[in-house]
Amino acid sequence: MTDKPQHFLIIAGEASGDLHGSMLVSEIKMCLPEARFTGMGGARMQKAGVDRLFGIERMGAVGFVEVLWDFFHYYNVYRTLMKEIATRSYDAIILIDYPTLNLRLAKQARRFDYPVFFFISPQIWAWRKGRIRTIRESVSKMFVILPFEEKLYLDAGVDAEFLGHPFVDLVRPSLTREESQKKYSLSPKLKTIGLLPGSRMNEINSLLNVMVQAAEKIRAELGSCRFLLPVADSIDPDLIRQRLGDNPLGIQLIEGQSYDVMNSCDMLIIASGSATLEAGIIGCPMVIIYKLNPLTYFLAKLLVNAPLVGLVNIVAEEEVVPELIQNQVTAENISAEVLAVLRAPEKEKAIRDRLLKIKNTLGKPGVMKVVAKRISVFMDRLSANEKTPI
């Protein structure tokens, strides 16, 4: 153990990073009980003991254009954290995902000789591969969460390690399929479709209406069916109720409990993002939809080189479930993809079987515990002036 309490600057910028950050802080405290944490995160990280300089409530914009609307806030966060690093008040920096900000902070951190741990690596395999030089020069240890990423980083000279994906621990429905169907008053004789428009308001704004329109077409074709909409913790349920108005389809809003909802559904209409991998681990068929501000999408196309957008498909390295992108995101296309699965039981079973195989590639439970141990060992060795790599 080290002689003095370690003080970490830890930065997360989104709800998923807040969750991972809170778990990592808790596990590091098990290894380094006196450790202190300061930085940026959400309510979970604060509860775990992080002294917050900033919250993440205004940090969830997606895309170039969306960030411009709140540019001065983002710039203030950036400048403040850069100055914080320059105080030399910390023993190490922990950066969680959020590469647009965190890679800049990593460069600043290395200028002041901080050890830098990066958890959830930038997607260099998809876009801006030139960032690998910055990562190699500024990150002490990269913890990747997708199995194919480790080799990409190692080949580029980055000290990277795949220890597993945190979803292996996190994605666990609290109820069986039968129990959740009973809880939500669902009939096994009727098809149930989940609507998951995302956890950010800009996703709700761009996707909810087309999801509801698709649901109308699905109901018209199937006659009787049920629709569930789990509301993310970051979204006010009353805003969704207002958007649904009279709600003639009887869409059932459920606050939280997204894993139980996924587990009770026959099919999902889901916004592209980490939720697609969560649904894949549970084994629920889905159609992934992805739509950005037109200018943001145009700019992204110039930079991104990835044939797949859905995380569950990226991990599988093939299109296991259909993806609808930008102009393809129409009620007609969505409903057609959903009905193609619901009307073909053998297709639905094949998708479920393939999705469950993906889970086996994501590592074993206890990921955060191992990452925390790696960090604590590094800090112990550093304090003893040992240079042995972890």
SULBEL-V822912 format. One record per backbone hydrogen bond with DSSP energy under -0.5 kcal/mol. CO is the residue of the C=O (numbers start at 1). NH is the residue of the N-H. If there is no record, write none. Layout:
CO	NH
CO	NH
This chain:
6	8
6	36
7	91
7	92
8	10
8	38
9	94
10	40
11	96
14	18
15	19
16	20
17	21
18	22
19	23
20	24
21	25
22	26
23	27
24	28
25	29
26	30
27	31
28	31
28	32
32	35
36	8
37	51
38	10
39	53
39	54
40	12
42	46
43	47
44	48
45	49
45	50
46	49
49	37
50	52
51	39
54	41
56	59
61	63
63	67
64	68
65	69
66	69
67	70
68	71
70	73
70	74
71	75
72	76
73	77
74	78
75	79
76	80
77	81
78	82
79	83
80	84
81	85
82	86
83	87
84	87
84	89
85	88
91	115
92	9
93	95
93	117
94	11
95	97
95	119
96	13
98	101
98	102
99	103
101	104
101	105
102	106
103	107
104	108
105	109
106	110
107	111
108	112
109	112
109	114
110	113
115	93
115	117
116	140
116	141
117	95
117	119
118	120
118	143
119	97
122	124
123	126
123	127
126	305
128	131
129	132
130	133
130	134
131	135
132	136
133	137
134	138
135	139
138	140
141	118
141	143
142	144
142	161
143	120
144	163
144	164
146	149
146	150
147	150
148	152
149	153
150	154
151	155
152	156
153	158
154	157
158	160
159	142
161	144
161	163
165	168
166	169
166	170
167	171
170	172
176	180
177	181
178	182
179	183
180	184
181	186
182	185
187	190
191	226
192	266
192	267
193	228
194	196
194	269
196	271
200	203
200	204
201	205
202	206
203	207
204	208
207	211
208	212
209	213
210	214
211	215
212	216
213	217
214	218
215	219
216	220
217	221
218	222
219	223
222	224
224	191
226	193
227	252
228	195
229	254
230	232
231	256
232	235
235	237
236	239
236	240
237	241
238	242
239	243
240	244
241	245
244	247
247	250
251	253
252	229
254	231
254	256
257	261
258	262
259	263
260	264
261	264
261	265
262	265
267	194
268	270
268	287
269	196
270	289
273	276
273	277
274	277
274	278
275	279
276	280
277	281
278	282
279	283
279	284
283	285
285	268
287	270
288	324
289	272
290	326
293	297
294	298
295	299
296	300
297	301
298	302
299	302
299	303
300	303
300	304
303	128
310	314
311	315
312	316
313	317
313	318
318	320
322	288
324	290
325	328
326	329
328	330
330	334
331	335
332	336
333	337
334	338
335	339
336	340
337	341
338	341
338	342
339	343
341	344
344	347
344	348
345	349
346	350
347	351
348	352
349	353
350	354
351	355
352	356
353	357
354	358
355	358
355	359
356	360
357	360
358	361
359	362
362	165
366	370
367	371
368	372
369	373
370	374
371	375
372	376
373	377
374	378
375	379
376	380
377	381
378	382
379	383
380	384
381	386
382	385
